[in-house]
Amino acid sequence: MTQENNKPEPEVTRKKVTLEDIKAGRNRGNQVAFGILGVVILILVAGIIFLIMRKGGDTGPTSAARAAASQLFPAVDFQANPNAHVGNRYNGVWMVNAQLGYNPTTGRLMVFKDKSSGKLLPVLFPPAVDTTFYKGQEFRVTVKVAADGLIVAESLTKD
């Protein structure tokens, strides 16, 4: 009995620990560790998928060009002052009008009609942007205005 409370002290019984008890304790600890590890891996995979989906999954140069070309090509402003647009990227829906020339090293010089303004535009297609053109075909084109106001195609898809 303790002197303060006059209550008897509880008896402490010791349980004999067996090898099975130790193994069971380890298994519970391993299950918790693997559970935490699984949650961490799941969060990492979800983060990676989110980043890939955010970028669109396509990291090639044409996707960067498409992303930068969010503005519609200003055909009327361009014809008034081509040098004001040097270095800018644009997109547009254009119709094939004619081919002016072809050189295997420099590419194909084409004339397109801008669908939104009706203006005729000379466009250089480098050899890397290779396709067959027929008069009247419509294309969704991404272009960059190069030095001296030269319109250079970066990518195109048939509309």
C-alpha positions in Angstrom: 0.0 0.0 0.0 1.1 3.5 -0.6 1.0 5.9 2.2 -0.7 8.8 0.3 -3.8 7.1 -1.0 -4.0 4.0 1.1 -4.7 2.0 -2.1 -2.9 -1.1 -2.9 -0.3 -0.9 -5.8 -1.4 -2.8 -8.9 0.5 -5.9 -9.5 2.7 -5.9 -12.6 2.6 -9.2 -14.5 5.2 -9.8 -17.1 4.3 -11.6 -20.2 6.7 -13.9 -21.7 7.7 -12.7 -25.2 8.0 -15.3 -27.8 9.7 -15.3 -31.2 6.3 -15.2 -32.9 5.4 -12.0 -31.0 8.6 -10.4 -32.2 7.9 -11.4 -35.8 4.4 -10.1 -35.6 5.6 -6.7 -34.3 8.1 -6.5 -37.2 5.4 -7.4 -39.7 3.2 -4.6 -38.4 6.1 -2.2 -38.6 6.9 -3.3 -42.1 3.3 -2.9 -43.2 3.2 0.7 -41.9 6.5 1.5 -43.6 5.4 0.1 -46.9 2.1 1.9 -46.6 3.8 5.2 -46.1 6.3 4.5 -48.9 3.3 3.6 -51.2 1.6 6.9 -50.4 4.8 8.9 -51.1 5.3 7.1 -54.4 1.7 7.6 -55.4 2.0 11.4 -54.7 5.2 11.6 -56.8 3.7 9.8 -59.7 0.6 12.0 -59.6 2.9 15.1 -59.5 4.8 13.9 -62.6 1.6 13.1 -64.5 0.3 16.6 -63.6 3.5 18.3 -64.9 3.4 16.2 -68.1 -0.3 17.0 -68.7 0.3 20.7 -68.0 3.0 20.9 -70.7 0.8 19.0 -73.1 3.1 16.0 -73.2 4.7 17.2 -76.4 7.9 19.1 -75.8 9.1 19.3 -79.4 9.9 22.6 -81.2 6.6 22.6 -83.0 4.7 22.6 -79.7 6.7 25.5 -78.4 6.1 27.3 -81.7 2.4 26.6 -81.4 2.3 27.8 -77.8 4.1 31.0 -78.7 1.9 31.6 -81.7 -1.3 32.4 -79.8 -1.9 35.5 -81.8 -3.7 35.5 -85.2 -1.5 36.8 -88.0 -2.2 40.6 -88.5 -2.1 40.6 -92.3 -3.3 44.2 -92.8 -0.9 45.6 -90.2 1.9 43.4 -91.6 1.5 44.6 -95.1 1.5 48.2 -93.9 4.7 47.7 -91.8 6.4 44.3 -92.1 9.5 45.2 -90.0 7.3 46.1 -87.0 6.5 42.3 -86.6 10.1 40.9 -86.9 10.7 38.2 -84.3 7.0 37.6 -83.5 5.2 34.3 -84.0 1.7 34.0 -85.3 -0.8 31.5 -86.5 -3.5 31.6 -89.1 -5.7 29.6 -91.4 -4.4 30.2 -94.9 -5.3 28.9 -98.4 -2.7 27.9 -101.0 -2.7 30.4 -103.9 0.5 29.6 -105.8 4.1 28.4 -105.6 6.7 31.0 -106.5 9.8 28.9 -106.3 11.6 25.9 -104.8 15.2 25.3 -103.9 16.3 22.1 -102.0 18.6 24.0 -99.7 16.4 27.1 -98.9 12.9 25.6 -99.2 9.7 26.5 -101.0 8.3 30.0 -101.5 4.6 30.0 -101.5 1.7 32.5 -101.8 -1.1 32.0 -99.4 -4.4 33.8 -99.0 -5.2 34.8 -95.4 -8.7 33.5 -94.6 -9.5 36.3 -92.1 -8.4 39.3 -94.2 -8.3 38.0 -97.8 -4.7 39.3 -98.2 -2.1 37.5 -100.2 1.0 36.6 -98.2 4.4 35.2 -99.4 5.6 32.5 -97.1 8.9 30.6 -97.0 8.7 26.9 -96.1 12.1 25.6 -95.1 13.0 22.1 -96.2 12.2 20.8 -92.6 8.6 21.9 -93.1 8.0 19.6 -96.1 4.6 18.9 -97.6 2.9 18.8 -100.9 0.7 21.8 -101.7 -2.3 22.1 -104.1 -4.1 25.3 -105.0 -7.1 25.8 -102.8 -6.0 23.7 -99.9 -6.4 25.2 -96.4 -3.7 24.9 -93.7 -3.4 26.0 -90.1 0.0 27.6 -90.2 2.4 28.8 -87.5 4.9 31.3 -88.7 7.7 33.6 -87.5 8.5 36.9 -89.0 12.2 36.9 -89.7 14.6 39.7 -90.6 13.4 42.2 -93.2 9.8 41.0 -92.7 10.2 37.6 -94.3 7.4 35.2 -93.2 8.9 31.8 -92.4 6.7 28.8 -91.7 7.5 26.7 -88.6 4.7 24.2 -88.7 1.4 23.5 -90.5 -1.5 21.1 -90.4 -4.1 20.6 -93.0 -7.3 22.3 -91.9 
